[in-house]
Amino acid sequence: MGNIVGIGDRKAVRREADYIATSLKAAASVISQGMLVLDSDLRILFMNAKYREFFDLPDQDAADQEGAYFPDHLLYLAARGNYPEGMSDDQIRGRLGPIFERADYVRDRQLKDGRHVRVIGTPLDIGGYSFTYTDITDQVQERERLDRLVQSRTEALHSANRKLVDGIEYARLIQTGILPQPTFFEENLGPHFIHFQPSDIVGGDFYLGLKTEYGLYIGLGDCTGHGVPGAMMTMMAASVCRRAIGETGIGGPATVMMAVDRAVRTNLHQSEARVGPDNGLEMTLCLIEPDLGRIRIAGAGLDFFVQIDGAIERVKASKHGLGYGRQTSSATTITESVFTDKDVERIFLTSDGALDQSGGEKGFGFGRRRLMEALSVGVHQTIEEQGQGLVAAIQDYSTGHHQRDDLAILGFATRRSGKTGR
């Protein structure tokens, strides 16, 4: 009786196992993923209908049936064009590698009909290996669409940036055109030094030189703004300065700067400005009168520096700039300093970019003290060497710090120092 019960139990267990296996196969047949299961001998235990659909497999060939040897199945797929590159022994070993190593496996591949599938391989605890095949065509196409979109927008940005840079380069040519040519200073000023370094391609600093029948005007200006806006201001300011010198220059630098102040206020419609941007410029202007042996200098918002008997001295300028609508007119505050060319050896004009340039361990500005010390080092050198030493000192100090502002420095030697600049 016991044997009869035992036989019945075993039959029941087999029926239950068959039922479970049938149910699992039925469930696997309707899922959207392809499935392929191998036993520990690399023979196919199961493949579902989705797997057959992915690889366009008929039902009658032995190499695609359950019980087929997996390497033979790979060769069969290659022969049917599912592996356009073919299936060499090395390629078969490569595909069997994760199975032998009992390792997880993930790979994306494209089918011969153009669809993309993600193959995930997983070792089974009972031995063998299973693969799932998921259609990721929509994901791949969306990724490719996004890649094309990114590429298109990147190309558009590159094109826009190129046009912007081309425009700025053209602005640089125009701005360079309003500055005096080097030959002008060589022929009319003698020993001198100029350093012009916008923080961008173009900037808001400028310098000027204009020869008149009564003397030589030399100036340096620092307009509101940087980059293209600052450069546009310099074009207007330089034009206004030249016109003011032509109309009032015989009266001297202070008279010219008062005229510039009025003209900028008028041109920018900010005589009564109380809101919005407040634009203008700071400036130092010199009139060298060789027949009288003197130099007249006026500053509006920019101090200047003179070398007398081998010592560097600071000369304070008016606190107010020129043309600003929300400040008192500079006309009542601009004063002139007058030197004879026998008293002063050299004169240096600078925008505030040199003074404000951050550097050092704490990021403080370069400042007047360091500027005067750097100039003092070169008092017995040529003015070209003295100027180059100042620029080198600024660059050394600012190592590791971004250039904050446009930088312009103009220095020249007077008759006392001689044509050699000493």
C-alpha positions in Angstrom: 0.0 0.0 0.0 2.9 2.3 0.8 4.4 1.7 -2.6 1.2 2.5 -4.3 0.9 5.8 -2.4 4.5 6.6 -3.3 3.9 6.0 -7.0 0.9 8.2 -6.8 2.7 11.0 -5.1 5.5 10.9 -7.7 2.9 11.2 -10.5 1.2 14.0 -8.7 4.6 15.8 -8.3 5.3 15.3 -12.0 1.8 16.6 -12.9 2.4 19.6 -10.7 5.8 20.2 -12.3 4.4 19.8 -15.8 1.6 22.2 -14.9 4.0 24.8 -13.5 6.3 24.4 -16.6 3.4 24.7 -18.9 2.0 27.7 -17.1 5.5 29.4 -17.1 5.8 28.8 -20.8 2.3 30.1 -21.5 3.1 33.2 -19.5 6.4 33.7 -21.2 4.8 33.3 -24.6 2.6 36.4 -24.2 5.1 38.8 -22.6 6.5 41.6 -24.7 10.1 40.5 -24.2 11.9 37.7 -26.0 13.2 34.9 -23.8 15.8 32.3 -24.3 16.8 29.8 -21.5 19.8 27.5 -21.6 20.6 24.5 -19.4 24.0 23.9 -17.9 25.0 22.0 -21.1 24.3 25.0 -23.3 21.2 23.5 -24.8 18.1 25.5 -25.4 15.5 24.7 -22.8 13.0 27.3 -23.9 12.4 30.1 -26.4 9.2 32.1 -26.5 7.3 33.5 -29.5 8.7 37.0 -29.1 12.2 35.7 -29.4 11.3 33.9 -32.6 9.7 37.1 -33.9 12.8 39.2 -33.1 15.0 36.8 -35.1 12.4 35.9 -37.7 12.7 32.1 -37.0 10.6 29.4 -38.7 9.2 26.6 -36.7 10.7 23.6 -38.6 14.5 24.0 -38.4 16.2 21.9 -35.7 18.8 24.6 -34.8 16.1 26.8 -33.5 14.2 24.2 -31.5 14.3 23.3 -27.8 17.2 21.0 -27.2 19.4 22.6 -29.9 23.1 23.3 -29.0 23.5 27.1 -28.4 26.7 27.6 -30.4 25.0 25.8 -33.3 22.0 28.2 -32.8 24.4 31.2 -33.1 25.8 29.9 -36.3 22.3 29.3 -37.6 21.3 32.9 -36.7 24.4 34.2 -38.5 23.6 32.2 -41.6 20.1 33.8 -41.6 21.7 37.2 -41.6 21.0 38.1 -38.0 24.7 38.7 -37.5 25.9 40.5 -40.6 29.5 40.4 -39.4 29.2 36.6 -39.4 30.0 34.3 -36.4 33.6 33.1 -36.1 34.9 30.8 -33.4 36.3 33.8 -31.6 33.0 35.6 -31.7 31.2 32.5 -30.4 33.7 32.2 -27.5 33.1 35.9 -26.8 29.3 35.4 -26.5 29.8 32.3 -24.4 32.2 34.0 -22.0 29.6 35.5 -19.6 27.8 32.1 -19.5 31.0 30.3 -18.5 31.9 33.0 -16.0 28.4 32.9 -14.5 28.3 36.7 -14.9 25.5 39.1 -15.7 25.5 40.4 -19.3 24.0 43.5 -20.9 24.4 44.5 -24.5 22.4 46.6 -27.0 22.3 45.3 -30.6 20.5 46.1 -33.8 18.4 43.4 -35.6 18.5 43.0 -39.3 15.1 44.6 -39.7 16.5 47.8 -38.1 15.0 47.4 -34.6 17.1 47.7 -31.5 17.0 45.3 -28.6 18.7 45.2 -25.2 19.9 41.8 -24.3 20.2 41.0 -20.6 21.8 37.7 -19.6 21.5 36.2 -16.1 23.0 33.0 -14.6 20.4 30.7 -13.0 20.8 29.3 -9.5 20.0 25.8 -10.7 22.6 26.0 -13.5 22.1 27.3 -17.0 21.6 30.8 -18.2 18.7 33.0 -19.3 18.5 35.9 -21.8 15.8 38.5 -22.2 15.4 40.6 -25.3 13.7 44.0 -24.9 12.7 46.2 -27.8 14.3 49.6 -27.2 13.8 51.0 -30.7 11.7 53.9 -29.4 14.3 54.8 -26.8 17.2 54.6 -29.3 15.2 56.7 -31.8 14.4 59.3 -29.2 18.0 59.4 -28.1 19.1 59.8 -31.7 16.5 62.6 -32.1 17.7 64.3 -29.1 21.3 63.9 -30.2 20.4 65.4 -33.6 18.5 68.2 -31.8 21.5 68.9 -29.6 23.9 68.8 -32.6 21.6 71.2 -34.6 21.3 73.6 -31.7 25.0 73.4 -31.0 25.7 74.2 -34.7 23.2 77.1 -34.4 24.9 78.4 -31.3 28.3 78.1 -33.0 27.0 80.0 -35.9 25.5 82.7 -33.7 28.7 82.9 -31.7 30.8 83.1 -34.8 28.6 86.0 -36.0 28.8 87.7 -32.6 32.6 87.3 -32.5 32.9 88.5 -36.1 30.8 91.6 -35.2 33.0 92.2 -32.1 36.2 91.8 -34.2 34.8 94.3 -36.6 34.1 96.6 -33.7 37.7 96.1 -32.6 38.9 97.3 -36.0 36.7 100.3 -35.8 37.9 101.1 -32.2 41.5 100.6 -33.2 40.9 103.0 -36.1 39.9 105.8 -33.8 43.1 105.5 -31.7 46.2 107.4 -32.9 48.7 105.3 -34.9 52.0 104.5 -33.3 53.8 106.7 -35.8 51.8 109.8 -34.5 53.4 109.5 -31.1 56.8 108.6 -32.5 56.8 111.7 -34.6 55.2 114.2 -32.3 55.6 112.9 -28.7 59.1 111.4 -28.6 60.0 108.8 -26.0 56.8 107.2 -24.7 55.1 104.1 -23.6 51.5 102.8 -24.3 49.9 99.7 -22.9 46.3 99.1 -24.1 44.6 95.8 -22.9 40.8 95.6 -23.0 39.3 93.0 -20.7 37.3 91.7 -23.7 38.1 92.0 -27.4 37.0 95.6 -27.2 36.6 97.8 -24.2 35.7 101.2 -22.7 39.2 102.7 -22.5 40.8 104.9 -25.2 43.6 107.4 -25.7 44.0 110.2 -28.1 46.6 112.5 -29.6 45.9 115.6 -31.6 48.4 118.2 -32.9 47.3 121.8 -33.1 49.0 125.0 -34.1 49.4 126.0 -30.5 50.4 122.6 -29.0 50.0 118.9 -28.7 47.0 117.3 -26.9 47.5 113.9 -25.3 44.7 112.3 -23.4 43.4 109.0 -21.9 39.8 108.2 -21.1 37.8 105.5 -19.3 34.2 105.2 -20.4 31.3 103.6 -18.7 31.0 99.8 -19.5 33.2 97.1 -20.9 33.0 95.1 -24.1 30.9 96.3 -27.0 28.9 98.9 -25.0 32.1 100.4 -23.6 33.6 100.4 -27.1 30.6 102.3 -28.5 31.1 104.9 -25.7 34.7 105.3 -26.6 33.8 106.0 -30.3 31.4 108.7 -29.2 33.8 110.1 -26.5 36.8 110.2 -28.8 34.8 112.1 -31.5 33.5 114.5 -28.9 37.0 115.1 -27.5 38.4 115.9 -31.0 35.6 118.2 -31.8 35.9 120.0 -28.4 39.7 120.4 -28.9 39.0 121.9 -32.4 36.5 124.3 -31.0 37.9 125.2 -27.5 41.3 123.7 -27.4 43.2 127.0 -27.3 41.7 127.5 -23.9 43.5 124.5 -22.4 42.6 121.1 -21.0 40.1 122.3 -18.4 38.2 124.3 -21.0 38.1 121.3 -23.4 36.9 118.9 -20.7 34.1 121.3 -19.7 33.0 121.2 -23.4 33.2 117.4 -23.4 31.1 117.3 -20.3 28.3 119.4 -21.9 28.5 117.5 -25.2 28.2 114.0 -23.6 25.3 115.1 -21.5 23.5 116.5 -24.6 24.4 113.5 -26.9 23.1 111.0 -24.4 20.1 113.0 -23.4 20.9 112.8 -19.8 21.1 116.5 -18.7 18.3 115.7 -16.3 18.8 111.9 -16.1 17.4 110.4 -12.9 16.6 106.9 -13.9 18.1 104.3 -16.1 21.8 104.0 -17.0 24.1 106.9 -16.2 26.9 107.0 -18.7 29.9 109.1 -19.0 33.7 109.0 -18.8 36.7 109.8 -16.6 39.6 111.4 -18.3 43.0 113.0 -18.1 44.0 115.5 -20.8 47.4 117.2 -21.3 48.4 120.1 -23.5 52.1 120.2 -24.3 53.1 123.7 -25.4 56.6 123.5 -26.7 56.9 127.1 -27.6 56.2 128.0 -23.9 58.1 125.1 -22.5 55.2 124.0 -20.3 52.7 121.2 -19.9 49.1 121.8 -18.7 47.2 118.8 -17.3 43.6 118.4 -16.1 42.0 115.2 -14.7 38.3 114.4 -14.2 38.0 111.2 -12.1 41.4 109.9 -13.0 44.6 110.8 -11.1 47.8 111.1 -13.0 51.5 110.6 -11.9 54.6 112.6 -12.6 58.3 111.9 -12.1 60.2 114.9 -10.7 63.9 114.6 -9.7 63.6 110.8 -9.8 60.6 110.6 -7.5 57.1 109.5 -8.5 54.3 111.8 -7.3 50.5 111.5 -7.5 48.4 114.4 -8.7 44.8 114.2 -7.7 42.1 114.8 -10.2 38.6 116.3 -9.9 36.3 113.7 -8.2 33.7 114.1 -10.9 33.8 112.5 -14.3 32.4 113.9 -17.5 28.9 113.7 -18.9 27.2 111.8 -16.0 23.6 113.0 -15.6 23.2 112.2 -12.0 26.2 114.2 -10.7 27.1 117.9 -10.5 28.7 119.2 -13.7 32.4 119.0 -13.7 32.7 122.5 -15.1 33.0 124.0 -11.6 35.5 121.5 -10.3 38.1 120.8 -13.0 41.4 122.5 -12.4 44.7 122.4 -14.3 48.1 121.6 -13.1 50.9 123.4 -14.9 54.5 122.1 -15.2 57.5 123.4 -17.1 59.3 120.8 -19.1 62.4 121.7 -17.0 60.7 120.7 -13.8 59.0 117.4 -14.7 60.7 114.4 -16.3 57.9 112.1 -17.1 54.1 111.9 -17.0 52.0 108.8 -16.7 48.3 108.6 -17.4 46.3 105.5 -16.5 42.7 104.3 -16.4 41.5 102.8 -13.1 41.9 99.3 -14.5 45.4 99.1 -13.3 44.5 100.3 -9.8 41.5 98.0 -9.5 43.1 94.8 -10.8 42.8 92.2 -8.1 45.7 90.0 -7.1 47.8 88.7 -4.3 46.7 86.2 -1.6 43.7 88.3 -0.5 42.5 89.5 -3.9 43.0 93.2 -3.1 43.3 95.8 -5.9 46.8 96.7 -7.2 46.3 100.2 -5.9 48.2 103.5 -6.2 51.0 102.5 -3.8 52.0 99.5 -5.8 51.7 101.5 -9.0 54.0 104.2 -7.7 56.5 101.7 -6.3 56.6 99.9 -9.7 57.2 103.2 -11.5 59.9 104.1 -8.9 61.9 101.0 -9.8 62.4 102.3 -13.3 63.1 106.0 -12.8 66.6 105.5 -14.2 65.6 103.3 -17.1 64.2 104.4 -20.4 60.5 105.2 -20.2 59.8 102.2 -22.4 61.5 100.0 -19.9 59.8 101.8 -17.0 56.4 101.2 -18.5 57.1 97.6 -19.3 58.2 97.1 -15.7 54.9 98.5 -14.5 52.9 96.1 -16.7 55.0 93.2 -15.6 54.4 94.1 -11.9 50.6 94.2 -12.5 50.7 90.9 -14.3 52.8 89.3 -11.6 50.5 90.6 -8.9 47.3 89.4 -10.7 48.5 85.9 -11.3 45.6 83.5 -10.8 43.0 86.4 -11.0 40.8 87.3 -13.8 41.3 90.7 -15.5 38.5 92.8 -14.0 38.6 95.9 -16.1 40.1 97.4 -19.2 43.7 98.5 -18.8 45.2 101.5 -20.5 48.5 103.2 -19.5 50.2 106.1 -21.4 53.5 107.6 -20.3 55.8 110.1 -22.0 59.0 111.8 -21.3 59.3 115.6 -21.4 62.1 117.6 -23.0 64.1 117.6 -19.8 64.6 113.8 -20.0 66.0 114.0 -23.5 65.2 112.0 -26.6 66.7 108.8 -25.2 64.0 108.7 -22.6 66.6 108.9 -19.7 
